[in-house]
């Protein structure tokens, strides 16, 4: 097992990395009046199509209440909309609007440049290794 001091150093470094990524995002997302969770939600909607609140909550690791709050703000900005099914009016689907799609494409383009600066010195294999490590660590959190 790795020494306690090394683990402390790694967790501190990870916090610094997350803080730096968050600051970069806040500069970028601020241009579009979007938080990172709102961006992630739009990305899921673009990739997966209209979703129930419960499905979004599961995919994003958030509560249904949090998804409702994010949805409200996305609707105000014109990035998302709510649709009810004809069969059961209680069932609500959240979907991305054309404005949301256009904005997301711009953000993804800007975000790609920002992300490249963070990962520029890593080989593809190293990035994939990080992904595997983070997956294991996230799975360990859920145990």
GIZI-V907144 format. One record per pair of residues at least 4 apart in sequence whose C-alpha atoms are under 7 Angstrom apart, sorted by the first residue. I is the first residue (numbers start at 1). J is the second residue. Records with the same first field share a line. If there is no record, write none. Layout:
# GIZI-V907144
I = J, J
This chain:
# GIZI-V907144
2 = 6, 7
3 = 7
4 = 8
5 = 9
6 = 10
7 = 11
8 = 12
9 = 13
10 = 14
11 = 15
12 = 16
13 = 17
14 = 18
15 = 19
16 = 20
17 = 21
18 = 22
19 = 23
20 = 24
21 = 25
22 = 26
23 = 27
24 = 28
25 = 29, 36
26 = 30
29 = 33, 34, 35
30 = 34
34 = 38, 39
35 = 39
36 = 40
37 = 41
38 = 42, 70
39 = 43
40 = 44
41 = 45
42 = 46, 96
43 = 47
44 = 48
45 = 49, 50, 51, 95, 96
46 = 96
49 = 95
50 = 93, 94, 95
51 = 55, 56, 93, 94, 95
52 = 56, 92, 93, 94
53 = 57, 64, 67, 93, 94
54 = 58, 64
55 = 59
56 = 60
57 = 61, 62, 63, 64, 67
58 = 62
62 = 66, 67
63 = 67
64 = 68
65 = 69
66 = 70
67 = 71
68 = 72
69 = 73
70 = 74
71 = 75
72 = 76
73 = 77
74 = 78, 79, 80
75 = 79, 80, 81
78 = 99, 100
79 = 96, 97, 99, 100
80 = 94, 95, 96, 97, 100
81 = 94, 95, 96, 97
82 = 92, 93, 94, 95
83 = 92, 93, 94
84 = 89, 90, 91, 92, 93
85 = 89, 91, 92
96 = 100, 101
97 = 101
98 = 102
99 = 103
100 = 104
101 = 105
102 = 106
103 = 107
104 = 108
105 = 109
106 = 110
107 = 111
108 = 112
109 = 113
110 = 114
111 = 115
112 = 116
113 = 117
114 = 118
115 = 119
116 = 120
122 = 126, 127
123 = 127
124 = 128
125 = 129
126 = 130
127 = 131
128 = 132
129 = 133
130 = 134
131 = 135
132 = 136
133 = 137
134 = 138
135 = 139
136 = 140
137 = 141
138 = 142
139 = 143
